[in-house]
Amino acid sequence: MQWFVEAGDSVEQFDKLCEVQSDKATVEITSPFVGRITSLEYGTGDVAKVGKPLLYWTVPGGAAAVETPALAAAATSAVGITAASRATAAASNGGGSGDSGRRVLATPATRAIAKEHGIDLSLVTGTGRDDRVTKEDVLAHLSGEVPAATASISTTTAPAAPAARALVPPPRAVGASAMGDITEPIKGIRKAMMAQMNLANAVPCFLLCDEVRMDNLIACRMQLKPLAEKYGVSKFTLMPLIIKATSMALAEHPLLNSSVSEDGTTLIKKGTHNIGLAMDTPNGLLVPNVKDVRSKSLLEIAADLQRLQTDASAGKLSVADLKGGTFSISNIGNLGGTYTGPVINLPEVAIGGLGKTRPTPKYDADGNLGKASIMNVSWSADHRVIDGATMARFSNTWIGYLENPSNMLLHL
């Protein structure tokens, strides 16, 4: 994805050398030696072959370049690094694509657009992470617009007038007719997601939808949130409570915490509850999981979620975070959806999709109409091993814990 060194650089042990992306995660590789970089064998965006060296260098006391086995591409770190041309790699190191000598962070697709229009990326203000120049930045520069992140503030000369922000129009949409089509290879995490979805599509599944009254759970969360902050958990959302309720429901309905072998001959009922949460990350859809929820407190679950969400946003999830899941939850409600049809995360046998919690008119037990906070849930289950009655019983147990969170105290 990017190099932190160039040929001729001297490095110390543990200095960052490069960032690589596999179909599982993005990781940084550090230097195991003290030495001087002789050559880089791959450019930014190239696919590194397993077992081939990523770079050569000389070490103190050595007269010739030393091939570094520790930096040979390995299946857990370098397989699936995205492919692009050596010209793009040269551009990322300060040359080509119209760049000046200043090092510019940008993706191969962004550099291709800049090269097509003869734009010097060093003159474009980057609004991405670590000042990375994005495709939108290039398009805004091309149209003469100022990126929103750098919009200037102007004030009037009259003392009584309040400060006024300069009006900056939104980036103009540039269609295919103006820019031409952009063809990108399907690679890395997106390629792995495609393979997983193709496998899941072959599994016969059914959908069960229900609704949950969330008023009591919301009140419980409001009581616990300031207490959680005292223990260093700054983001205590409803999700730790939902995940804990899921684990409790799975304890009563263990068939839902199972996996099916690839040949379909074996059903394995998992002893631990590793509950995954689907996350929309810069690298695509990933499902890291909270390990052993059954034995963890709400504080521990909240702390794990906070770390996973931070690492996911930074593209730093580890392979261990993504492996070993036994049940998954997809919270589409964050984006405003109500119902969904979540795709099972094989080899798991079920997944839940959570909708947005909305104020809804509801009758109480006495027939009085009032306002309630309602969340819709959509369950998808592997119909080869799960029947509708089993899924409905699990859903009822899960809903019972959420609507009456004090019941969870019996199992904590």
C-alpha positions in Angstrom: 0.0 0.0 0.0 2.9 2.4 0.8 6.6 2.5 1.5 8.0 4.4 4.4 11.6 4.1 3.1 13.5 4.6 -0.2 16.6 3.1 -1.7 19.6 4.6 0.1 17.8 5.2 3.4 19.4 4.0 6.6 17.1 2.2 9.0 17.2 1.2 12.7 15.7 -1.9 14.1 11.9 -1.7 14.4 11.7 1.3 12.0 8.6 1.1 9.8 9.4 -0.1 6.3 6.1 -0.6 4.5 2.3 -1.1 4.8 0.8 -4.2 3.1 -2.8 -5.3 2.6 -3.9 -8.9 2.4 -7.5 -10.2 1.9 -7.8 -10.1 5.7 -6.2 -7.0 7.0 -3.7 -4.1 6.6 -0.5 -4.3 8.6 2.8 -2.5 8.9 6.1 -4.3 8.5 9.1 -3.1 10.6 12.8 -3.6 10.1 14.3 -6.6 11.9 17.9 -5.2 11.3 20.0 -2.1 11.3 21.2 -1.3 7.8 20.9 0.7 4.6 18.2 0.0 2.0 19.7 -1.1 -1.4 16.6 -1.5 -3.5 12.8 -1.9 -3.3 11.5 -4.9 -5.3 7.9 -3.8 -5.5 6.2 -0.5 -6.1 3.2 1.0 -4.4 0.2 -1.0 -5.5 2.1 -4.0 -6.8 1.1 -7.6 -5.9 3.9 -9.2 -3.9 4.5 -12.9 -4.6 4.7 -15.3 -1.6 8.2 -16.1 -0.7 9.8 -13.4 -2.8 11.9 -10.6 -1.0 10.3 -7.2 -0.7 13.6 -5.4 -0.5 17.4 -5.7 -0.3 19.8 -3.9 2.0 23.3 -4.0 3.3 24.0 -4.5 7.0 27.0 -3.3 9.0 30.0 -5.4 8.2 28.5 -6.8 5.0 30.0 -5.9 1.6 27.0 -6.9 -0.5 23.3 -6.5 -0.5 21.6 -9.0 1.8 18.3 -10.7 0.9 16.1 -10.4 3.9 14.0 -13.5 4.6 12.0 -11.7 7.3 10.7 -9.4 4.5 9.7 -12.1 2.1 6.0 -11.9 1.2 4.1 -14.2 3.5 0.5 -15.4 3.2 -0.5 -13.6 6.4 0.9 -10.3 5.5 1.7 -9.7 1.8 -0.6 -11.9 -0.3 -3.2 -9.9 -2.1 -1.4 -6.5 -2.1 -3.2 -4.5 -4.7 -1.7 -4.4 -8.2 -0.6 -1.3 -10.2 2.2 -0.2 -12.4 5.8 0.6 -11.6 5.1 4.1 -13.0 2.6 4.6 -10.2 5.1 3.3 -7.7 7.6 5.9 -8.9 5.0 8.6 -8.5 4.4 7.7 -4.9 8.2 8.2 -4.2 8.2 11.7 -5.6 8.5 11.2 -9.4 6.1 10.5 -12.3 2.4 11.5 -12.6 3.5 15.2 -12.6 4.5 15.1 -8.9 7.3 17.3 -7.6 10.0 16.1 -5.2 7.5 16.3 -2.2 6.3 12.8 -1.1 2.5 12.6 -1.7 0.2 10.0 -0.3 -2.4 8.9 -2.9 -4.0 5.7 -4.2 -3.2 4.3 -7.7 -6.6 5.3 -9.0 -6.1 8.9 -7.8 -2.7 9.1 -9.4 -4.1 7.8 -12.7 -6.7 10.6 -12.8 -3.9 13.1 -11.9 -1.7 11.8 -14.6 -4.5 11.8 -17.2 -5.1 15.5 -16.6 -1.4 16.5 -16.0 -2.0 17.6 -12.4 0.9 17.8 -10.0 -0.3 16.0 -6.9 2.1 18.1 -4.7 -0.1 21.1 -5.5 -3.3 19.4 -4.5 -4.5 19.8 -0.9 -5.2 16.4 0.6 -8.2 15.9 2.9 -7.7 12.2 3.6 -6.1 10.5 6.5 -2.5 11.7 7.0 -3.1 14.4 4.3 -3.7 11.7 1.7 -4.9 13.1 -1.6 -8.2 11.5 -2.6 -10.0 11.3 -6.0 -12.4 14.0 -4.8 -9.5 16.3 -4.0 -8.2 15.9 -7.6 -11.6 16.6 -9.1 -12.1 19.6 -6.9 -8.6 20.9 -7.9 -9.5 20.3 -11.6 -12.7 22.3 -11.3 -11.0 25.1 -9.4 -12.9 24.5 -6.2 -11.5 24.7 -2.7 -11.6 21.5 -0.6 -14.1 21.8 2.3 -11.4 21.0 4.8 -9.4 24.1 3.8 -12.3 26.6 3.4 -11.2 30.0 4.5 -13.0 32.1 7.2 -13.5 35.8 6.4 -14.9 38.5 8.6 -16.6 41.8 7.8 -14.9 45.1 8.6 -17.9 46.3 10.7 -17.0 45.7 14.4 -20.6 44.6 15.3 -20.9 42.1 12.4 -20.3 38.4 13.4 -17.6 36.4 11.6 -18.9 34.9 8.4 -17.7 31.7 6.8 -16.9 31.9 3.1 -19.4 30.0 1.1 -17.9 27.0 -0.6 -20.0 25.1 -3.1 -20.0 21.3 -2.8 -17.7 19.4 -5.2 -19.2 19.3 -8.7 -20.1 15.8 -9.8 -18.0 14.9 -12.8 -19.6 12.1 -14.8 -18.1 9.5 -17.2 -18.7 11.8 -20.1 -16.3 14.3 -18.7 -13.6 12.0 -17.2 -14.0 8.7 -19.0 -14.7 5.4 -17.4 -12.4 4.1 -14.7 -11.6 0.4 -14.6 -10.3 -1.0 -11.3 -9.4 -4.6 -10.6 -11.3 -6.4 -7.8 -8.6 -7.2 -5.3 -7.6 -7.5 -1.7 -10.4 -7.4 0.9 -13.1 -6.7 -1.8 -12.0 -9.9 -3.7 -12.3 -11.9 -0.5 -15.7 -10.4 0.2 -16.9 -11.5 -3.3 -15.6 -15.0 -2.8 -17.4 -15.2 0.6 -20.7 -13.9 -0.8 -20.6 -16.4 -3.6 -20.2 -19.2 -1.1 -23.0 -17.9 1.1 -25.3 -17.6 -1.9 -25.1 -21.3 -2.4 -26.6 -21.9 1.1 -30.4 -22.2 1.4 -31.5 -19.7 4.0 -34.7 -18.1 5.3 -35.5 -14.7 6.7 -37.4 -13.9 10.0 -38.2 -10.4 11.0 -39.5 -9.0 14.3 -39.5 -5.8 16.3 -38.1 -4.9 19.7 -39.3 -2.2 22.1 -36.1 -0.5 23.2 -37.3 2.0 25.8 -36.0 0.0 28.8 -32.7 -0.8 27.2 -32.1 2.8 26.3 -32.8 3.9 29.9 -30.4 1.2 31.1 -27.7 2.4 28.8 -28.2 6.0 30.0 -27.7 4.8 33.6 -24.5 2.8 32.8 -22.9 5.3 30.4 -21.4 7.7 33.0 -20.2 4.7 35.1 -18.5 3.2 32.1 -16.7 6.5 31.5 -15.1 6.3 34.9 -13.5 3.0 33.9 -12.1 4.5 30.7 -14.8 3.4 28.3 -15.7 6.6 26.5 -18.2 5.1 24.0 -20.8 3.0 25.9 -23.4 2.4 23.3 -26.4 0.0 23.1 -24.2 -2.5 21.3 -22.5 -4.1 24.4 -25.9 -4.7 25.9 -27.2 -6.2 22.6 -24.1 -8.4 22.2 -24.4 -9.7 25.8 -28.1 -10.4 25.3 -27.1 -12.3 22.1 -24.7 -14.5 24.1 -27.3 -15.2 26.7 -29.8 -16.2 24.1 -27.2 -18.4 22.4 -26.5 -20.2 25.7 -30.2 -21.2 25.7 -30.3 -22.1 22.0 -26.8 -23.5 21.3 -27.7 -24.7 17.8 -27.5 -21.1 16.6 -23.9 -21.0 17.8 -22.8 -23.7 15.3 -20.8 -24.1 12.1 -21.1 -26.6 9.3 -18.1 -28.3 7.7 -17.3 -27.5 4.1 -18.5 -30.9 2.9 -21.8 -30.5 4.8 -21.3 -33.7 6.8 -20.5 -32.3 10.3 -22.2 -29.8 12.6 -20.0 -28.3 15.3 -21.6 -26.6 18.3 -19.1 -24.0 19.4 -18.2 -23.8 23.1 -17.3 -20.1 23.0 -19.4 -17.1 21.9 -17.2 -15.1 19.5 -19.8 -12.5 18.3 -18.9 -10.6 15.2 -20.1 -7.1 14.3 -20.1 -6.1 10.6 -18.2 -2.8 10.1 -18.1 -0.5 7.1 -14.3 0.3 6.8 -12.2 2.2 4.3 -11.1 -1.2 3.0 -14.6 -2.7 2.6 -17.0 -4.7 4.7 -15.2 -6.6 7.6 -16.6 -8.6 10.5 -14.3 -8.5 13.5 -15.5 -10.4 16.5 -15.5 -9.9 20.3 -13.9 -13.0 21.7 -15.5 -15.2 24.4 -18.5 -12.8 25.1 -20.0 -15.4 27.5 -17.3 -14.8 30.1 -17.0 -11.1 29.7 -18.6 -8.2 31.6 -20.4 -5.4 29.8 -17.4 -3.1 30.4 -15.0 -5.6 28.8 -17.3 -6.0 25.8 -17.6 -2.2 25.4 -13.8 -1.9 25.6 -13.2 -4.6 23.0 -15.8 -2.9 20.7 -14.1 0.5 21.1 -10.7 -1.0 20.1 -12.1 -2.9 17.2 -14.0 0.1 15.8 -10.8 2.3 16.2 -8.6 -0.3 14.4 -11.2 -0.9 11.7 -11.4 2.9 10.9 -7.6 3.0 10.7 -7.4 -0.2 8.6 -5.4 -1.9 11.3 -7.5 -4.9 12.2 -5.5 -8.0 12.8 -6.1 -11.4 11.3 -6.9 -12.7 14.8 -9.7 -10.1 15.1 -11.4 -11.4 12.0 -11.1 -15.2 12.6 -13.0 -17.5 14.8 -16.4 -15.9 14.8 -19.4 -18.0 15.8 -22.3 -15.6 15.3 -22.6 -12.2 13.6 -24.7 -9.0 13.9 -25.0 -6.3 11.2 -26.2 -2.9 12.4 -27.6 -1.3 9.3 -29.6 1.0 11.5 -26.5 3.2 11.9 -27.2 4.4 8.3 -30.9 4.6 8.7 -32.2 1.3 7.4 -35.2 -0.5 8.9 -35.4 -4.0 7.5 -32.5 -5.9 5.8 -31.7 -9.4 4.5 -28.2 -10.0 6.0 -26.1 -12.7 4.3 -24.8 -15.4 6.6 -21.1 -15.2 7.4 -20.0 -18.8 6.7 -19.3 -21.2 8.3 -21.7 -19.7 10.8 -25.4 -20.7 10.6 -27.2 -17.4 11.5 -26.8 -13.6 11.5 -28.9 -10.8 12.7 -29.5 -7.4 11.0 -30.5 -4.5 13.2 -32.6 -1.6 11.9 -32.8 2.0 13.1 -34.6 2.6 16.4 -37.6 4.8 15.6 -40.3 6.5 17.7 -43.5 4.5 16.9 -47.1 4.7 18.2 -47.9 1.6 20.1 -50.8 0.3 22.3 -49.9 -0.9 25.8 -51.4 -3.9 27.6 -54.3 -1.8 28.7 -55.1 -0.6 25.2 -53.7 2.9 25.7 -51.9 4.5 22.8 -48.4 5.9 23.4 -45.0 6.5 21.9 -42.4 3.7 21.9 -38.9 3.3 20.6 -39.0 0.4 18.2 -36.1 -1.4 16.5 -36.7 -4.0 13.8 -34.5 -7.1 13.6 -34.0 -9.4 10.6 -32.6 -12.9 11.1 -31.1 -15.0 8.3 -30.5 -18.6 9.1 -29.0 -21.7 7.3 -32.1 -23.7 6.5 -30.0 -26.9 6.2 -29.7 -27.1 10.0 -32.0 -24.3 11.4 -35.7 -24.4 11.1 -38.1 -21.5 11.5 -39.4 -22.6 15.0 -35.8 -22.7 16.4 -35.0 -19.3 15.0 -38.3 -17.8 16.4 -37.6 -19.2 19.9 -34.1 -17.8 19.9 -35.5 -14.4 18.7 -38.1 -14.4 21.4 -35.5 -15.1 24.1 -33.2 -12.4 22.7 -36.1 -9.8 22.6 -37.0 -10.7 26.2 -33.6 -9.7 27.4 -33.5 -6.5 25.5 -37.0 -5.4 26.5 -36.4 -6.3 30.1 -32.6 -5.8 30.6 -32.9 -6.4 34.4 -33.5 -10.1 33.5 -29.9 -10.3 32.3 -28.7 -9.8 35.9 -29.7 -13.4 36.6 -27.0 -14.6 34.2 -24.2 -12.1 34.8 
